[in-house]
Amino acid sequence: MPTLWGRANSTNVKKVLWCLAEIGLPFEHVEAGGAHGVVDTPAFRAMNPNGLVPVLRDGDLVLWESNAIVRYLAAVHSSGRLYPTDPATRARGDRWMDWCSTTLAPVFRTVFWGLVRTPPEKRDGAAIAATTAEVSRLLAMVDAELAGSRHLGGDDFSMGDIPLGAYAYAWFEMPVERPPMPGLERWYAALRDRPAYRAAIVTPLT
Ligand SMILES: N[C@@H](CCC(=O)N[C@@H](CS)C(=O)NCC(=O)O)C(=O)O
């Protein structure tokens, strides 16, 4: 049985929790990171020198980087469903996984930390407003993709939907001004119909 280290309120950990729930794979969960600590211990650093969660151990394999973990789990346990066998279909979704980490997440972080993890009197309103506008601009690209595609990898739900789906929950839950994005909203509503999404992602933002 694999072991997952990571606090369940982290968006990157939520991606893995959601993936595991979609697969229906039993696993051991060790809370780590934030108030749970653990990430600075020598034992944890030996697994992940970055000192970040999530970390997954499966037999002799120790993996960090949430998207790499999702890809691995999907490939091993859900080939043909979460992990599309057609390389072109898989790549369509895969690029959104990378885009989520490299382009959206660094900007999104300012909005999320500002509104969810910073007391109102300490918030930098100007920075939050500017980055919220930037997140809207970025999400408009996702909306345009979803105008012509039911999911980010094509017609069917796949691993390509997981990273952005985890961020979408925070986006729609936070008290921000959201321009209408019909494609994004339709896709998000479909994700919310998934029991695995509700179990892993739809939890209070903290
Ligand atoms: N690119 C990494 C980022 C991992 C990351 O930044 N994790 C954060 C939580 S979202 C973390 O471990 N923060 C330190 C902590 O929680 O103690 C991934 O996708 O796994």
The ligand as a Gaussian input file, in Angstrom:
#p B3LYP/6-31G(d) Opt

LIG

0 1
 N        6.048000      21.934000      -7.208000
 C        5.767000      21.267000      -5.961000
 C        5.354000      22.297000      -4.939000
 C        5.202000      21.690000      -3.559000
 C        4.859000      22.751000      -2.530000
 O        5.092000      23.963000      -2.718000
 N        4.287000      22.296000      -1.413000
 C        3.917000      23.201000      -0.336000
 C        2.448000      22.984000       0.022000
 S        1.381000      23.373000      -1.338000
 C        4.739000      22.883000       0.903000
 O        5.213000      21.767000       1.080000
 N        4.925000      23.884000       1.763000
 C        5.659000      23.706000       2.997000
 C        4.799000      23.131000       4.088000
 O        3.609000      22.832000       3.879000
 O        5.328000      22.976000       5.189000
 C        4.652000      20.225000      -6.186000
 O        3.841000      20.415000      -7.100000
 O        4.610000      19.220000      -5.465000

